[in-house]
Amino acid sequence: MSTLPPEVVARTTAAPVEVSIAHSPDSDDAFMFYGLATSKIRVPGFRFSHTLCDIETLNRRAQEEAFYDVTAISFHAYPYVQRSYALMGCGGSVGEGYGPMIVSSRKLSVDDLKHVRVAVPGTLTTAYLALKIFNPDLATVTVPFDRIIPEILAGNYDAGLIIHEGQLTYSSSGLYRTIDLGIWWRETTGLVLPLGGNAIRRSLGAETHSILSRALRDSIRYALDHRDEALEYAMQFARDLDPAMASRFVSMYVNERTLDYGADGRQAIRTLLDTGFQRGIIPIAPAVDFVD
């Protein structure tokens, strides 16, 4: 006799439910999804397909009739998709006093930024939202995130707003940091800077929300508990990082707070989006809610 709950038995005897998951091709996302992507974590009655795509593209696709069941998303993009998606209570990337930063090929002061164009990785990224809260008058131009440092070095832009691994590698390229927006945000608000999370399609329903939230949390926990093997898997996505640097980067954005934002982390998300709305950067009143 099966010891599984009846609803689980029913799922295992029927065709599996296909769940589409999308996240960015970065070592931290690869690390947190390692358990699910390699079937270390299995969910009876469900089959998962994984799509890897840059975060700005995912931000745009999430507006297209809930393109994926579960998708990584910049928090800045959430108000635009909140009718179709809720935020999952796990899987977020949070800057604990660090975050996106403006770098340049020569030493620039904050005042100098008023006279240059800043290359940004997309206008729906949280990095862009934080930049516009910091100074709404800065001139920006959108450049793919992995081209920002090369374009600065080529002399095409005076400064750039960098995300992902560039936060650790910019100095080795001879670039200078003007400001770290994660530091600025903490000094200004006393809060962490929430950068991105995972959103889940509302139409999946409460039961599936609970099942998938537990699966993602189990995947994150598995990676944290089996760090060496998860890091080895994530290294294939660690652009220009050696193992030590990749480990440092993963530690920055996959940790205990990735398992649960905590009350202060959830408040930081609401504060960030409310500030963007109040400043006129976000045209839609945010209505943040979480599923666990």
C-alpha positions as CSV (number, residue, x, y, z in Angstrom):
1,M,0.0,0.0,0.0
2,S,1.3,3.5,-0.9
3,T,2.2,5.8,1.9
4,L,1.9,8.8,-0.3
5,P,-1.0,11.2,0.1
6,P,-3.9,10.5,-2.3
7,E,-3.3,13.7,-4.2
8,V,0.3,12.8,-4.8
9,V,-0.6,9.3,-5.9
10,A,-3.1,10.8,-8.4
11,R,-0.4,13.0,-9.9
12,T,2.1,10.1,-10.2
13,T,-0.4,8.0,-12.1
14,A,-1.4,10.7,-14.5
15,A,0.7,12.4,-17.2
16,P,3.2,14.8,-15.4
17,V,2.4,18.5,-15.4
18,E,4.8,20.5,-17.4
19,V,6.2,23.5,-15.6
20,S,8.3,26.0,-17.5
21,I,11.1,27.7,-15.5
22,A,13.2,30.6,-16.8
23,H,16.2,32.2,-15.2
24,S,19.4,34.0,-16.2
25,P,22.5,32.1,-17.4
26,D,24.5,33.2,-14.4
27,S,26.4,31.2,-11.8
28,D,24.2,32.3,-8.9
29,D,21.0,31.3,-10.6
30,A,22.5,28.1,-11.9
31,F,23.6,27.3,-8.3
32,M,20.1,27.8,-6.8
33,F,18.4,25.8,-9.6
34,Y,21.0,23.0,-9.5
35,G,18.8,20.6,-7.6
36,L,15.9,20.9,-10.0
37,A,17.9,21.2,-13.2
38,T,19.8,17.9,-12.4
39,S,16.8,16.1,-10.9
40,K,18.5,15.9,-7.5
41,I,15.1,17.3,-6.4
42,R,12.1,15.5,-7.8
43,V,8.5,16.4,-7.5
44,P,6.0,13.6,-8.1
45,G,3.6,14.5,-11.0
46,F,5.7,17.4,-12.3
47,R,8.2,17.8,-15.1
48,F,10.4,20.9,-15.4
49,S,11.8,22.6,-18.5
50,H,14.5,25.2,-18.0
51,T,15.0,28.2,-20.2
52,L,18.1,30.4,-19.7
53,C,18.0,34.0,-20.9
54,D,19.3,37.4,-19.8
55,I,17.3,39.1,-17.1
56,E,16.1,42.1,-19.2
57,T,14.7,39.7,-21.8
58,L,12.9,37.8,-19.1
59,N,11.5,41.0,-17.7
60,R,10.0,41.8,-21.1
61,R,8.7,38.3,-21.7
62,A,6.9,38.2,-18.4
63,Q,4.7,41.0,-19.7
64,E,3.6,38.8,-22.6
65,E,0.6,36.9,-21.1
66,A,2.7,35.2,-18.4
67,F,5.2,33.7,-20.8
68,Y,6.7,31.2,-18.2
69,D,5.2,29.5,-15.2
70,V,8.1,30.5,-13.0
71,T,10.5,33.2,-14.1
72,A,13.4,35.1,-12.6
73,I,12.5,38.8,-12.7
74,S,14.0,42.1,-11.6
75,F,12.0,43.6,-8.8
76,H,11.7,46.8,-10.8
77,A,9.8,44.8,-13.4
78,Y,7.3,43.3,-10.9
79,P,4.6,46.1,-10.9
80,Y,4.3,45.7,-14.7
81,V,3.4,42.0,-14.3
82,Q,1.8,41.8,-10.9
83,R,-1.7,41.1,-12.3
84,S,-0.4,37.8,-13.8
85,Y,2.4,36.9,-11.3
86,A,3.0,36.8,-7.6
87,L,6.4,36.8,-6.0
88,M,7.8,33.5,-4.5
89,G,9.0,33.8,-1.0
90,C,12.3,32.2,-1.9
91,G,14.9,32.4,-4.7
92,G,15.7,36.1,-4.4
93,S,19.1,37.9,-4.8
94,V,19.7,40.6,-2.2
95,G,22.6,42.9,-1.8
96,E,23.6,43.0,1.8
97,G,25.4,46.4,1.6
98,Y,26.6,45.8,-2.0
99,G,25.0,45.8,-5.4
100,P,25.1,47.3,-8.9
101,M,27.8,49.9,-9.3
102,I,28.8,52.7,-11.7
103,V,32.3,52.2,-13.0
104,S,34.4,54.2,-15.5
105,S,37.8,54.1,-17.3
106,R,38.9,57.2,-15.4
107,K,38.2,58.4,-11.9
108,L,34.9,60.2,-11.8
109,S,33.1,61.9,-8.9
110,V,29.3,61.6,-8.4
111,D,29.0,65.2,-9.7
112,D,31.0,64.2,-12.8
113,L,28.2,61.7,-13.7
114,K,25.9,64.6,-14.5
115,H,28.0,65.3,-17.6
116,V,28.4,61.8,-19.1
117,R,26.2,59.1,-20.5
118,V,25.9,56.0,-18.4
119,A,25.5,52.6,-20.1
120,V,22.8,50.6,-18.3
121,P,21.8,47.0,-18.6
122,G,18.1,47.6,-19.3
123,T,15.4,50.0,-18.1
124,L,13.5,47.3,-16.2
125,T,16.4,46.1,-14.2
126,T,16.5,46.9,-10.5
127,A,19.9,48.4,-11.1
128,Y,18.3,51.0,-13.4
129,L,15.6,51.8,-10.8
130,A,18.2,52.3,-8.0
131,L,20.2,54.5,-10.3
132,K,17.1,56.7,-11.1
133,I,16.2,56.9,-7.4
134,F,19.8,58.0,-6.8
135,N,19.7,60.6,-9.5
136,P,16.8,60.8,-11.9
137,D,18.6,63.3,-14.2
138,L,21.5,61.1,-15.3
139,A,21.6,60.4,-19.0
140,T,21.6,56.7,-19.8
141,V,21.8,54.4,-22.8
142,T,20.8,50.7,-22.8
143,V,23.6,48.3,-23.6
144,P,23.6,44.5,-23.1
145,F,24.9,43.8,-19.6
146,D,27.8,41.7,-20.8
147,R,28.9,44.4,-23.3
148,I,29.0,47.3,-20.8
149,I,32.6,46.8,-19.6
150,P,34.0,46.2,-23.1
151,E,32.2,49.3,-24.4
152,I,33.7,51.4,-21.7
153,L,37.1,50.0,-22.4
154,A,36.6,50.8,-26.1
155,G,35.9,54.4,-25.2
156,N,32.3,54.3,-26.5
157,Y,30.9,55.3,-23.1
158,D,32.3,57.2,-20.2
159,A,30.7,55.1,-17.5
160,G,28.5,52.1,-17.0
161,L,26.1,50.5,-14.5
162,I,27.4,47.0,-14.0
163,I,25.6,43.9,-12.6
164,H,26.4,40.2,-12.2
165,E,30.0,39.1,-12.2
166,G,31.2,42.5,-13.3
167,Q,30.9,43.7,-9.8
168,L,33.9,41.5,-9.0
169,T,35.9,41.8,-12.2
170,Y,35.8,45.5,-13.1
171,S,39.0,46.5,-11.3
172,S,41.0,43.8,-13.1
173,S,39.9,45.6,-16.3
174,G,41.5,48.8,-15.1
175,L,38.1,50.4,-14.3
176,Y,37.3,52.7,-11.3
177,R,34.2,52.6,-9.2
178,T,32.3,55.8,-8.7
179,I,29.5,54.5,-6.5
180,D,28.1,51.2,-5.3
181,L,24.3,51.6,-5.2
182,G,24.0,48.8,-2.6
183,I,26.1,50.8,-0.2
184,W,24.3,54.0,-1.0
185,W,20.9,52.3,-0.5
186,R,21.8,50.9,2.9
187,E,23.2,54.3,4.0
188,T,20.1,56.0,2.8
189,T,17.4,53.6,4.0
190,G,19.1,51.2,6.4
191,L,17.8,48.4,4.2
192,V,19.3,45.7,2.0
193,L,18.9,46.2,-1.7
194,P,16.7,43.6,-3.2
195,L,17.7,43.0,-6.8
196,G,15.7,40.1,-8.3
197,G,13.5,37.3,-7.4
198,N,11.3,34.6,-8.8
199,A,7.7,35.2,-9.9
200,I,5.1,32.5,-10.3
201,R,2.0,32.5,-12.5
202,R,-1.1,33.3,-10.4
203,S,-3.3,31.0,-12.6
204,L,-1.5,27.9,-11.4
205,G,-3.4,28.1,-8.1
206,A,-2.6,27.9,-4.4
207,E,-1.8,24.1,-4.3
208,T,0.7,24.3,-7.2
209,H,2.1,27.5,-5.7
210,S,2.9,25.6,-2.5
211,I,4.4,22.6,-4.3
212,L,6.6,24.7,-6.5
213,S,7.7,27.0,-3.7
214,R,8.8,24.0,-1.7
215,A,10.6,22.5,-4.7
216,L,12.6,25.7,-5.3
217,R,13.4,26.0,-1.6
218,D,14.5,22.4,-1.6
219,S,16.7,23.0,-4.6
220,I,18.4,26.0,-2.9
221,R,18.9,24.1,0.3
222,Y,20.3,21.1,-1.6
223,A,22.9,23.4,-3.3
224,L,23.9,25.0,-0.1
225,D,24.2,21.6,1.6
226,H,26.2,20.2,-1.4
227,R,28.2,23.3,-2.2
228,D,31.1,21.8,-4.0
229,E,29.1,19.8,-6.5
230,A,26.7,22.7,-7.0
231,L,29.6,25.1,-7.6
232,E,31.1,22.7,-10.1
233,Y,27.8,22.7,-12.0
234,A,27.5,26.5,-11.8
235,M,31.1,27.1,-13.1
236,Q,29.9,26.5,-16.6
237,F,27.9,29.7,-16.3
238,A,30.6,31.7,-14.4
239,R,31.7,34.2,-17.1
240,D,35.4,35.0,-16.7
241,L,35.5,33.9,-13.1
242,D,37.9,31.4,-11.6
243,P,36.6,29.0,-9.0
244,A,37.5,31.1,-6.0
245,M,35.8,34.2,-7.6
246,A,32.7,32.2,-8.6
247,S,32.4,30.9,-5.1
248,R,32.6,34.4,-3.7
249,F,30.0,35.6,-6.2
250,V,27.6,32.8,-5.4
251,S,28.0,33.4,-1.7
252,M,26.9,37.1,-2.3
253,Y,23.6,36.2,-3.9
254,V,22.7,32.6,-2.8
255,N,22.6,32.3,1.0
256,E,20.1,31.9,3.9
257,R,18.3,35.0,2.7
258,T,17.7,33.2,-0.6
259,L,15.7,30.6,1.3
260,D,13.6,33.3,2.8
261,Y,13.8,37.1,2.4
262,G,12.9,37.6,6.1
263,A,10.6,40.4,7.2
264,D,13.2,43.1,6.6
265,G,13.9,41.8,3.1
266,R,10.2,41.8,2.2
267,Q,9.9,45.3,3.6
268,A,13.0,46.3,1.5
269,I,11.2,45.1,-1.7
270,R,8.1,47.1,-0.8
271,T,10.1,50.2,0.1
272,L,12.1,50.1,-3.1
273,L,9.1,49.8,-5.4
274,D,7.0,52.3,-3.4
275,T,9.9,54.8,-3.7
276,G,10.1,54.2,-7.4
277,F,6.3,54.9,-7.7
278,Q,6.4,58.0,-5.5
279,R,9.3,59.4,-7.6
280,G,7.4,58.8,-10.8
281,I,9.9,56.2,-12.1
282,I,7.3,53.4,-11.9
283,P,3.9,54.4,-13.4
284,I,2.0,51.6,-11.7
285,A,1.2,51.4,-8.0
286,P,3.0,48.3,-6.7
287,A,0.9,45.6,-5.0
288,V,3.5,43.2,-3.7
289,D,2.3,39.8,-2.5
290,F,4.2,36.6,-1.8
291,V,3.4,32.9,-2.1
292,D,5.2,30.4,0.1
